[in-house]
Amino acid sequence: MLAVILVMLSCRGTFGLENGQAQTPQMGWNSWNSFGPKIDEDMIRATADLMVELGLRDAGYVYLNLDDGWSELERDDGRLTANKAAFPSGIPALAGYVHSKGLKFGIYGDAGSHTCAGFPGSRGFEEVDAQTFADWGVDYLKYDNCFAPASDWVVDRYTAMRDALNATGRPILYSMCEWGVADPWLWAPEVGNSWRTTEDIQANWESIVKILDGNHGLSRFAGQGGWNDADMLEVGNGQLTVGEQRTHFALWALLKSPLLIGADIRSIHPSSLEVLKAAEVIAIHQDELGVAGDLIWQQGANRVYAAPLAGGDRAVVLMNTHTTGGQYLTSNLTVTWRQLGLPHDASARVRDLFAEADLGEATGSVTAAVQAHDVRVLRISPLGGQRSDDWRPWHQQQAASRQSSAGSGRKIVPGGDQHAMYAP
């Protein structure tokens, strides 16, 4: 199998998706986390209205995506049809309404005989279904992998729909979901615009951290046109604290995972909406350099993630996973310029991106106080002529993995070294 994958990777220009989509990671809304398969036309129209009214569209969330449950239980003369009770106007009319709001319309399919909720899948119907989606005005396809026959190779199933989408002539963003089972980061860059890397997310801290851990070391496989997908956002769902929601959002943004809102925005809390609209964090996610961030340092419950940005800046997320209410309510975390591929004696401006506040200039390193189950998100802007965006986080990530498993003995202290700036 590896030999076939290597051949595919060597022939990107010939066999790739070639749809021009997802030059930066996609942003939007998806129905599944809040509604499961119980969706209808009125709810989708109301969500489209609120995407505009709440400023989410203008913040970058442009895709409005139906997940599983939109179709009838049986095909009509070989074609997929919308559930007539839930979508009486039909999908083309709904897509037209979404488009009239300045949004793009997404739909759901499956590479097996049935979808995960038991509706018709597309295996063996790829060409007719792709053309149906194109005729309906679909801009985005999420493609699951339930009820797939064991005799099929997963790459073949996903490639079949890729080719069918290409043949329609309509640019449709192709979002693949096989939960990371077949290591899609090794082959999916030639097949889709994004690929799920892990199991489904749940609206709790443990799930967020587990999925984050599952994405360590994968940043090198992502880039313009194809992204690792850590699953949809749970910001605004469950009992997540504001700090946990900030952590979830900031790290999905730094890893360049698609940012797809999973909350019911008809009733979303203002604090969750504030997290989702954090403009300077979104700017990291949409940075034109298109390099995904990764873990670069870890000791115990304390972590540092980073990514290079266009023009030579660095984005840094300092994360504290200590138990809330425990002994370590606050950690003072340091990131050094050496860890970021910058000269150790360079001076840089430091900005807190959630607070949208300048913290001043620092030389050599910066230290910030981070509450348990929370993050600080910093933008490091080197001064003078010491700017380069050639640095990549994955080399540092390998060292971080060795540290976390063996223990580096490094101590985290307020102020770091003599050049450090402390950000309270």
Buried (B, 14 or more C-beta within 10 A) or exposed (E): EEEEBEEBBEEBEEBBBBBEBBEBBBBBBBBBBBBEBEBBBEBBBEBBBBBEEBEBBEBBBBBBBBBBBBBBEEBEEEEBBBBEEBBEEBBBBBBBBBBEBEBBBBBBBBBBBBBBBEBBBBBEBBBBBBBBBBEBBBBBBBBBBBBBEEEEEBBEBBBBBBBBBBEBEBBBBBBBBBBBEBBBBBBBBBBBBBBBBBBBBBBBBEBBBBBBEBBBBBBBBBBBBBBBBBBBBBBBBBEBBBBBBBBBBBBBBBBBBBBBBBBBBEEBEEEBBBBBBBEBBBBBBBBEBBBBBBBBBBBEBBBBBBBBBEEBBBBBBBBBBBEBEEEBEEBBBBBBBEBBBBBEEBBBBBBBBBEEEEBEEBBBBBBBBBBBBBBBBBBBBBEEEBBEBEBBBBEBBBBBBEBBEEEEEEEBEEBBEEBBBBBE
